[in-house]
Amino acid sequence: MSLRIAFIGAGSIGFTRKLVSDLLTIPEFADVELAFTDIDGRNLEMVAELCRRDIAHNRLPAKIVSTTDRRKALAGAKYVFCVVRVGGLEAFRTDVEIPLKYGVDQCVGDTLCAGGIMYGQRGIAAMLDFCRDIREVAAPGCLLLNYANPMAMLTWAANVHGGVRCVGLCHGVQHGGHQIAEVLGVKREELSYICAGINHQTWFVDVRAKGRRVGGEELLAGFERHPVYSVTERCRIDMLRRFGVYSTESNGHLSEYLMWYRKRPAEIRRWCHLSYWIHGETGGYLRVCEEGRDWFEKDFARGVDGHPPQEYSMEKRSDEHGAFILEALETGRVYRGHFNLPNGGAITNLPADAVIEGPGYVDQHGIHMLQVGDLPLGCAAVCNQSVSVQRMAVQAALTGDVTLLKQAMLLDPLVGAVCNPPEVWRMADEMLVAQARWLPQYADAIPAAKRRLKSEPAPKTKPSRGFRLSAAEKARRAKKRHSKDREVR
């Protein structure tokens, strides 16, 4: 089978290499052409060299071409993976640190809340450029598989305004499924479930262990007695207790999309845990990304010789959806998963235009979403509030409408729980100015934002250091993670 698969943002070493490994475990894909593109030529070539060496080690005829010319990489591609982080870690730091000055404490800041909204402003501007190039030079009917956040906003923009078929892919459902199997004491293959909602606010609405339906009370009891999850998943367990269903999203992620768990420092300490960043550490994902960058720059600067090639095998294939979708589309082997696509009535009490995450299957005829019906009313209410924020943020990103952007931030659950309107208006101005180079749609508005920041008195806020590790503990974990990464890679 000869086809071209492109990767935008291929300089992401861990993710690109994982997806390539998944793809090349499929026998029919042994001779595919992989086209890598990134704006960072150094990272791009390092990842390309690692993947070429893996391919040679596994004695496959697949080829890799790498280029900083995006259109050249996309030319003739039947499938495109988007794994970008627009603005890199420099912009990401402002997504976390500026809101923290106003008391808005985020664990990740890449999906909703102030950081996620601004990440969407950067990402949508870039996504529309990607879509234009795909329409013009990729193969007819090219499918875009988006792994970049904010997942719902970018997938919404690509499908509705970019004119490209786009499916958003996330692994939160799979990770939550592993947890549920563990607390119920069953093997993962003995568990089946249906999840539905919006990305990072998706709910296990139907769980079955060995064919037996498992209710919310049984799940709650299992999580409450688990020696680890009872401590690290307090926010998720509390949502299960009060809404009757378990969330697919990690404790730290979930806590920043709601108005209850991070609005005061004492609340964060009550509901979150520092044993691992994803449990709720302030700026936790930013920290590990910066550690990963430092590892890349220091360790990989010495070359690839000290890092063993990867063995491609079905046993080592990850549970990421991407390769399974391509396998189903090209071979007809049916794949069932959970995907992010425009609703169109699949979840009947969420808006039709929203990008939902729900169950579907893939075969040679395409991706088919299943009819879910109504979410539990409480879950639908949580999702609907976020959908309104997403819709406004997408429209603001398309038009450069500063007022609409600020309204989206004001209506965000956590921002609204912490800040008053003058604080939100100033915080948004500060973020616009700090991220100006990645926001072409706001070019005409940013000078006025600068003037407001200089002329208007700053509101009195309570900056917070956040819920963080000590410097010594950060160093210890970075060293441990570095050693583990060397072993894995």
GUDOZA-498052 format. One line per 8 residues: their letters; for each residue y, x, z of C-alpha. Coordinates in nm, 4 decimals, padded with zeros to 6 digits. Layout:
// GUDOZA-498052
A	Y,X,Z; ...;
This chain:
// GUDOZA-498052
MSLRIAFI	00.0000,00.0000,00.0000; 00.3267,00.1570,-00.1117; 00.6489,00.0281,00.0399; 00.9689,00.1633,00.1922; 01.0614,00.0987,00.5556; 01.4069,00.2080,00.6718; 01.5327,00.2868,01.0223; 01.9037,00.2553,01.1054;
GAGSIGFT	01.9774,00.4609,01.4168; 01.6653,00.6740,01.3684; 01.8090,00.9495,01.5888; 01.6758,00.7505,01.8863; 01.3852,00.9808,01.9606; 01.1675,00.7740,02.1885; 01.1974,00.4412,02.0105; 01.1784,00.5668,01.6520;
RKLVSDLL	00.8759,00.7831,01.7202; 00.6994,00.4972,01.9005; 00.7579,00.2515,01.6154; 00.6440,00.5046,01.3545; 00.3275,00.5660,01.5558; 00.2630,00.1907,01.5743; 00.3140,00.1465,01.1999; 00.0885,00.4335,01.1031;
TIPEFADV	-00.2051,00.3110,01.3099; -00.2337,00.0372,01.0441; -00.4704,00.1690,00.7724; -00.2897,-00.0125,00.4903; 00.0359,00.1654,00.5832; -00.1017,00.5187,00.5540; 00.1090,00.5986,00.2448; 00.4353,00.4191,00.3292;
ELAFTDID	00.7721,00.5859,00.2776; 00.9889,00.5923,00.5890; 01.3629,00.6312,00.5346; 01.5581,00.7495,00.8408; 01.9353,00.7270,00.8727; 02.1778,00.7973,01.1563; 02.5393,00.9075,01.1966; 02.4230,01.2011,01.4115;
GRNLEMVA	02.2670,01.4461,01.1675; 02.1326,01.6790,01.4360; 01.9407,01.4123,01.6262; 01.8265,01.2609,01.2982; 01.6690,01.5825,01.1742; 01.5030,01.6553,01.5066; 01.3372,01.3123,01.5139; 01.2412,01.3371,01.1478;
ELCRRDIA	01.0795,01.6767,01.2096; 00.8831,01.5445,01.5077; 00.7569,01.2462,01.3077; 00.6687,01.4619,01.0057; 00.4656,01.6859,01.2310; 00.2887,01.3833,01.3826; 00.2053,01.2565,01.0331; 00.0693,01.5943,00.9260;
HNRLPAKI	-00.1369,01.6201,01.2448; -00.2962,01.2834,01.1659; -00.3531,01.3861,00.8014; -00.1739,01.0897,00.6494; 00.0057,01.0792,00.3134; 00.3074,00.8885,00.4525; 00.6439,01.0462,00.3729; 00.9745,01.0625,00.5594;
VSTTDRRK	01.3155,01.0978,00.3989; 01.6182,01.1412,00.6241; 01.9845,01.1103,00.5379; 02.3186,01.0311,00.6969; 02.3926,00.8229,00.3842; 02.2924,00.4754,00.5014; 02.2936,00.3136,00.1595; 02.0676,00.5857,00.0255;
ALAGAKYV	01.8184,00.5188,00.3064; 01.8317,00.1428,00.2547; 01.7899,00.1557,-00.1243; 01.4742,-00.0345,-00.2174; 01.3659,-00.0920,00.1448; 01.1497,-00.3994,00.1999; 01.1895,-00.3789,00.5784; 01.4675,-00.2357,00.7945;
FCVVRVGG	01.4487,-00.1583,01.1658; 01.7805,-00.1559,01.3519; 01.7671,00.0624,01.6662; 02.1342,00.1599,01.6969; 02.3635,00.1973,01.9982; 02.7121,00.1530,01.8530; 02.9599,00.3769,02.0332; 02.6832,00.5797,02.1951;
LEAFRTDV	02.6917,00.6666,02.5618; 03.0663,00.7243,02.5594; 03.1369,00.3579,02.4888; 02.8477,00.2496,02.7100; 03.0072,00.4208,03.0086; 03.3250,00.2131,02.9642; 03.1102,-00.1038,02.9452; 02.9929,-00.0268,03.2992;
EIPLKYGV	03.2753,00.1625,03.4701; 03.5806,-00.0424,03.3662; 03.4364,-00.3756,03.4888; 03.3319,-00.2043,03.8128; 03.7017,-00.1381,03.8833; 03.7412,-00.5173,03.8914; 03.4334,-00.5739,04.1084; 03.2018,-00.6702,03.8205;
DQCVGDTL	02.8822,-00.4813,03.8987; 02.6236,-00.4525,03.6188; 02.2814,-00.2937,03.6173; 02.2705,-00.2578,03.2379; 02.5647,-00.4316,03.0720; 02.4218,-00.4676,02.7221; 02.3468,-00.8392,02.6809; 02.6006,-01.0586,02.8608;
CAGGIMYG	02.8663,-01.0026,03.1275; 03.1737,-00.7920,03.0407; 02.9743,-00.4957,02.9114; 02.7420,-00.6989,02.6937; 03.0286,-00.8956,02.5420; 03.2109,-00.5759,02.4459; 02.8895,-00.4163,02.3217; 02.8602,-00.7197,02.0966;
QRGIAAML	03.2110,-00.6694,01.9617; 03.1167,-00.3155,01.8557; 02.7705,-00.4078,01.7361; 02.8658,-00.7093,01.5262; 03.1279,-00.5112,01.3349; 02.8598,-00.2550,01.2493; 02.5886,-00.5152,01.1888; 02.7937,-00.6863,00.9187;
DFCRDIRE	02.8273,-00.3496,00.7436; 02.4517,-00.3010,00.7650; 02.3957,-00.6482,00.6210; 02.6327,-00.5837,00.3323; 02.4407,-00.2693,00.2394; 02.1051,-00.4475,00.2727; 02.2217,-00.7288,00.0442; 02.3479,-00.4812,-00.2132;
VAAPGCLL	02.0830,-00.2066,-00.2261; 01.7666,-00.3068,-00.0372; 01.4742,-00.4880,-00.1969; 01.5265,-00.8613,-00.2603; 01.4343,-01.0648,00.0457; 01.4467,-00.7606,00.2735; 01.3686,-00.8435,00.6383; 01.5839,-00.6897,00.9128;
LNYANPMA	01.4007,-00.6335,01.2421; 01.6668,-00.5934,01.5087; 01.5868,-00.4095,01.8317; 01.9525,-00.3502,01.9221; 02.1375,-00.5340,02.1974; 02.3031,-00.7693,02.2596; 01.9990,-00.9158,02.0867; 02.1066,-01.2788,02.0519;
MLTWAANV	02.4620,-01.2008,01.9381; 02.3605,-00.9432,01.6757; 02.0769,-01.1572,01.5429; 02.3121,-01.4578,01.5307; 02.5720,-01.2612,01.3350; 02.3202,-01.1177,01.0877; 02.1525,-01.4488,01.0053; 02.4580,-01.6722,00.9913;
HGGVRCVG	02.7354,-01.4388,00.8791; 02.5559,-01.1366,00.7332; 02.3452,-01.3209,00.4792; 02.0288,-01.1298,00.5734; 01.6995,-01.2544,00.7139; 01.6886,-01.1071,01.0630; 01.4449,-01.1394,01.3521; 01.5332,-01.0076,01.6963;
LCHGVQHG	01.2587,-00.8293,01.8889; 01.2316,-00.7575,02.2604; 00.9501,-00.6576,02.4975; 01.0528,-00.8514,02.8084; 00.7886,-01.1188,02.7516; 00.5078,-00.8627,02.7286; 00.6201,-00.6798,03.0438; 00.6451,-01.0040,03.2415;
GHQIAEVL	00.2978,-01.1017,03.1207; 00.1515,-00.7819,03.2616; 00.3089,-00.8601,03.5998; 00.1721,-01.2136,03.6080; -00.1789,-01.0956,03.5187; -00.1599,-00.8476,03.8050; -00.0478,-01.0965,04.0695; -00.3123,-01.3472,03.9582;
GVKREELS	-00.5831,-01.0814,03.9612; -00.6919,-01.1312,03.5998; -00.7148,-00.9000,03.3012; -00.4244,-00.9145,03.0595; -00.6503,-01.0499,02.7846; -00.7540,-01.3350,03.0178; -00.3926,-01.4553,03.0438; -00.2120,-01.6718,02.7902;
YICAGINH	00.1389,-01.8118,02.8084; 00.4272,-01.9765,02.6295; 00.7771,-01.8453,02.6942; 01.0993,-02.0054,02.5811; 01.4733,-01.9650,02.6330; 01.7227,-01.7107,02.5069; 01.6803,-01.3352,02.5043; 01.6733,-01.1948,02.8592;
QTWFVDVR	01.6830,-01.5518,02.9926; 01.3403,-01.6598,02.8725; 01.0983,-01.8463,03.0966; 00.7207,-01.8603,03.1347; 00.6993,-02.2361,03.0850; 00.3195,-02.2510,03.0432; 00.0867,-01.9950,03.2053; -00.2931,-02.0097,03.1816;
AKGRRVGG	-00.5411,-01.7734,03.3452; -00.8944,-01.7895,03.2029; -00.7960,-02.1228,03.0481; -00.6758,-02.2737,03.3767; -00.3136,-02.3787,03.3983; -00.1211,-02.1953,03.6715; 00.1633,-02.3767,03.8449; 00.4871,-02.2384,03.9795;
EELLAGFE	00.3776,-02.2617,04.3436; 00.0693,-02.0491,04.2779; 00.2766,-01.7911,04.0922; 00.5329,-01.7855,04.3707; 00.2651,-01.7254,04.6325; 00.1192,-01.4438,04.4235; 00.4513,-01.2653,04.3826; 00.5497,-01.3122,04.7468;
RHPVYSVT	00.2320,-01.1435,04.8709; 00.2332,-00.8614,04.6155; 00.3042,-00.5325,04.7978; 00.5448,-00.4009,04.5301; 00.6874,-00.6988,04.3423; 00.7758,-00.8819,04.6633; 01.0264,-00.6008,04.7227; 01.1391,-00.5034,04.3728;
ERCRIDML	01.1574,-00.8493,04.2069; 01.3524,-01.0425,04.4698; 01.5956,-01.1997,04.2255; 01.3186,-01.3111,03.9896; 01.1140,-01.4455,04.2804; 01.4131,-01.6408,04.4090; 01.4642,-01.7943,04.0634; 01.0930,-01.8832,04.0574;
RRFGVYST	01.1310,-02.0411,04.4019; 01.4325,-02.2523,04.3015; 01.3659,-02.3273,03.9322; 00.9853,-02.3374,03.9316; 00.9295,-02.0857,03.6496; 00.9217,-01.7073,03.6264; 01.1764,-01.5170,03.4177; 01.0636,-01.2704,03.1524;
ESNGHLSE	01.3500,-01.0389,03.2341; 01.3562,-00.7527,03.4819; 01.5151,-00.7997,03.8227; 01.8264,-00.5936,03.7516; 01.8864,-00.7413,03.4076; 01.8433,-01.0980,03.5280; 02.0752,-01.0465,03.8236; 02.3722,-00.9668,03.5983;
YLMWYRKR	02.3399,-01.2820,03.3863; 02.3735,-01.5190,03.6813; 02.6598,-01.6000,03.9168; 02.4729,-01.5646,04.2461; 02.3126,-01.2250,04.2988; 02.5726,-00.9542,04.2212; 02.9071,-01.1097,04.3104; 02.9426,-00.9126,04.6377;
PAEIRRWC	02.8084,-00.5681,04.7353; 02.6072,-00.7148,05.0222; 02.4400,-00.9599,04.7842; 02.3333,-00.6778,04.5510; 02.1691,-00.4915,04.8378; 01.9923,-00.8109,04.9406; 01.8469,-00.8931,04.5986; 01.8055,-00.5546,04.4300;
HLSYWIHG	01.6195,-00.2321,04.4985; 01.6711,00.1361,04.4187; 01.3074,00.2382,04.3757; 01.3570,00.2224,03.9976; 01.6738,00.1646,03.7969; 01.5613,-00.1593,03.6337; 01.5330,-00.3287,03.9732; 01.9125,-00.3492,03.9992;
ETGGYLRV	02.0835,-00.0104,04.0398; 02.4507,-00.0205,03.9382; 02.4754,00.1363,03.5939; 02.1078,00.2241,03.6197; 02.0350,00.2177,03.2493; 02.3451,00.4224,03.1739; 02.2244,00.6851,03.4190; 01.8775,00.7205,03.2667;
CEEGRDWF	02.0227,00.7228,02.9143; 02.2569,01.0057,03.0106; 01.9667,01.1941,03.1680; 01.7687,01.1439,02.8484; 02.0567,01.2743,02.6393; 02.0864,01.5815,02.8602; 01.7126,01.6394,02.8311; 01.7334,01.6093,02.4541;
EKDFARGV	02.0240,01.8508,02.4249; 01.8837,02.1158,02.6601; 01.5128,02.0938,02.5943; 01.4979,02.0008,02.2293; 01.7594,02.2596,02.1413; 01.4738,02.5067,02.1819; 01.2828,02.3376,01.8997; 00.9758,02.1159,01.8708;
DGHPPQEY	00.7013,02.3755,01.9128; 00.6604,02.3109,02.2838; 00.5988,01.9384,02.2333; 00.2502,01.8382,02.1188; 00.2109,01.6072,01.8191; 00.1089,01.2477,01.8818; -00.2351,01.1165,01.8003; -00.2242,00.7870,01.6101;
SMEKRSDE	-00.4879,00.5427,01.7313; -00.5286,00.1715,01.7925; -00.5890,00.2446,02.1612; -00.2444,00.4025,02.1921; -00.0625,00.1380,01.9907; 00.2212,-00.0186,02.1921; 00.2774,-00.3913,02.2348; 00.6111,-00.3848,02.0497;
HGAFILEA	00.6238,-00.6688,01.7976; 00.7618,-00.4779,01.4985; 00.4495,-00.3178,01.3514; 00.2418,-00.6302,01.4172; 00.4919,-00.8411,01.2203; 00.4828,-00.6081,00.9208; 00.1035,-00.5936,00.9374; 00.0821,-00.9733,00.9324;
LETGRVYR	00.3299,-01.0108,00.6480; 00.1591,-00.7480,00.4318; -00.2098,-00.8028,00.5116; -00.2330,-01.1648,00.6216; -00.3823,-01.0776,00.9608; -00.2155,-01.3420,01.1773; -00.0016,-01.2262,01.4691; 00.1290,-01.4416,01.7528;
GHFNLPNG	00.4278,-01.3319,01.9574; 00.7695,-01.4312,02.0884; 01.0648,-01.3806,01.8557; 01.4433,-01.4252,01.8498; 01.5580,-01.6526,01.5666; 01.8043,-01.9408,01.5146; 01.6829,-02.2428,01.7094; 01.6913,-02.5186,01.4513;
GAITNLPA	01.5381,-02.7641,01.7001; 01.2438,-02.5596,01.8314; 01.3839,-02.5902,02.1854; 01.5255,-02.9389,02.1892; 01.7702,-02.9094,02.4798; 01.9351,-02.5891,02.3549; 02.1926,-02.5960,02.0717; 02.0529,-02.5889,01.7191;
DAVIEGPG	02.2746,-02.2944,01.6213; 02.1756,-02.0775,01.9192; 01.9469,-01.7793,01.8758; 01.6494,-01.8601,02.0942; 01.3487,-01.6590,02.2059; 01.0299,-01.8548,02.1654; 00.6691,-01.8489,02.0482; 00.5746,-01.8104,01.6863;
YVDQHGIH	00.3182,-01.6650,01.4534; 00.3353,-01.4463,01.1454; 00.1195,-01.4436,00.8329; 00.1707,-01.3638,00.4645; 00.3903,-01.6721,00.4314; 00.6478,-01.5544,00.6859; 00.7506,-01.5973,01.0495; 00.6903,-01.9478,01.1830;
MLQVGDLP	00.8447,-02.0645,01.5101; 00.6584,-02.3256,01.7125; 00.7988,-02.6475,01.8527; 00.8543,-02.6063,02.2288; 01.0395,-02.9253,02.3203; 01.2620,-02.9364,02.6274; 01.3028,-02.6534,02.8739; 01.3098,-02.7557,03.2416;
LGCAAVCN	01.6605,-02.8895,03.2964; 01.7666,-02.6119,03.5336; 01.6525,-02.3407,03.2940; 01.8271,-02.5136,03.0047; 02.1496,-02.5291,03.2072; 02.1336,-02.1544,03.2776; 02.0726,-02.0807,02.9093; 02.3356,-02.3214,02.7807;
QSVSVQRM	02.6092,-02.1553,02.9819; 02.5171,-01.8206,02.8288; 02.4869,-01.9659,02.4770; 02.8476,-02.0838,02.5003; 02.9570,-01.7322,02.5960; 02.7522,-01.5857,02.3093; 02.8958,-01.8280,02.0546; 03.2525,-01.7458,02.1578;
AVQAALTG	03.1841,-01.3713,02.1641; 03.0303,-01.3783,01.8151; 03.3280,-01.5695,01.6765; 03.5705,-01.3314,01.8483; 03.3905,-01.0339,01.6962; 03.4091,-01.1898,01.3503; 03.7791,-01.2709,01.3689; 03.9307,-01.0195,01.6095;
DVTLLKQA	04.0585,-01.3085,01.8216; 04.1616,-01.1502,02.1532; 04.2214,-01.4824,02.3289; 03.8736,-01.6059,02.2390; 03.7258,-01.2763,02.3579; 03.8987,-01.3156,02.6945; 03.7874,-01.6765,02.7249; 03.4267,-01.5662,02.6629;
MLLDPLVG	03.4580,-01.3123,02.9446; 03.6170,-01.5665,03.1782; 03.3321,-01.8116,03.1187; 03.0622,-01.5492,03.1694; 02.8749,-01.6440,03.4903; 02.9047,-01.3147,03.6778; 03.2560,-01.2270,03.5599; 03.3761,-01.5747,03.6549;
AVCNPPEV	03.2136,-01.5464,03.9971; 03.4008,-01.2225,04.0711; 03.7328,-01.2267,03.8839; 04.0298,-01.4595,03.8511; 04.1928,-01.5173,03.5084; 04.4662,-01.2491,03.5343; 04.2028,-00.9929,03.6279; 03.9828,-01.0911,03.3331;
WRMADEML	04.2764,-01.0707,03.0909; 04.3674,-00.7218,03.2071; 04.0080,-00.5998,03.2183; 03.9564,-00.7118,02.8594; 04.2739,-00.5332,02.7480; 04.1606,-00.2171,02.9203; 03.8220,-00.2308,02.7497; 03.9763,-00.3002,02.4091;
VAQARWLP	04.2003,00.0044,02.4398; 03.9195,00.2286,02.5653; 03.6896,00.1246,02.2781; 03.9486,00.1002,02.0015; 03.7743,00.3459,01.7658; 03.4668,00.1198,01.7419; 03.6573,-00.2090,01.7046; 03.8063,-00.2248,01.3542;
QYADAIPA	03.8480,-00.6025,01.3728; 04.0940,-00.5601,01.6640; 04.3070,-00.2887,01.5022; 04.6128,-00.5136,01.4803; 04.5721,-00.6456,01.8345; 04.5129,-00.3257,02.0293; 04.8754,-00.1977,02.0206; 04.9826,-00.5174,02.1980;
AKRRLKSE	04.7038,-00.4654,02.4546; 04.8382,-00.1165,02.5232; 05.1881,-00.2549,02.5768; 05.0595,-00.5183,02.8185; 04.8764,-00.2568,03.0223; 05.1973,-00.0533,03.0543; 05.4436,-00.3350,03.1170; 05.2546,-00.5871,03.3264;
PAPKTKPS	05.1748,-00.5212,03.6945; 04.8091,-00.4526,03.7602; 04.6363,-00.7114,03.9819; 04.5132,-00.5907,04.3162; 04.1388,-00.5486,04.2852; 03.8658,-00.3957,04.4990; 03.6988,-00.1195,04.2975; 03.3413,-00.0577,04.3974;
RGFRLSAA	03.1186,00.2471,04.3817; 02.8338,00.0052,04.3315; 02.4710,00.0030,04.4391; 02.3751,00.3576,04.3416; 02.1492,00.6476,04.4250; 02.2826,00.9477,04.6139; 02.3625,01.2556,04.4090; 02.0617,01.4375,04.5539;
EKARRAKK	01.8272,01.1508,04.4707; 01.9665,01.1293,04.1165; 01.8960,01.4996,04.0656; 01.5445,01.4672,04.2078; 01.4581,01.1717,03.9846; 01.6105,01.3335,03.6775; 01.3952,01.6419,03.7330; 01.0837,01.4287,03.7856;
RHSKDREV	01.1567,01.2199,03.4765; 01.2218,01.5319,03.2700; 00.8839,01.6771,03.3709; 00.7080,01.3510,03.2905; 00.8792,01.3273,02.9508; 00.7625,01.6779,02.8632; 00.4049,01.5834,02.9485; 00.4165,01.2630,02.7441;
R	00.5836,01.4161,02.4421;
